[in-house]
């Protein structure tokens, strides 16, 4: 594939939102709001533009990854700075061809070079383990509601960066989406049917494994 990774440019913003919608529609829930997240994330103070990358194939955007600053809130009340990424989007017709892996691998190394030490995400461990992510529970990292969950995963970009660090992962505020605003935003896209799909059972399975 003639795949090129480059920083996202203003002229492809809407196309990235379109491909993000295509990538996530009916995957985790009926419909999706990840394209709205991509739209509002760029205006967040926590957004990291240096890590906002697009994968282009034959000059057309086919994938994207975005990062934001978040924290681990320690029991002492002190926040420990970390990165999180998402959405990570690849057109459905091109999934499984290494595009998502290329975006993740490239930007994780770039994040390390930029001086970031830890990345914490929500995602399927069956996929993200290949990049070195481990269960947040291994580090004593819980959700903001105080639960351990296998979908909550952490990666030390710097060895032992999480030594002595534990607490609750608190995503940037921008990830707390206004669902009504998301619905209004989606109304400007071509109509699609919201459906229950098999992929949603995996998401529910991971949610069911939460424990204290």
Helices and strands as residue ranges (DSSP letters): E 3-7, G 10-12, H 13-24, H 34-41, G 49-51, E 53-57, E 60-73, E 79-90, G 92-94, H 99-113, E 118-122, H 125-128, G 129-131, E 134-135, G 136-139, E 141-142, E 152-156, E 167-170, G 173-175, H 179-186, H 199-208
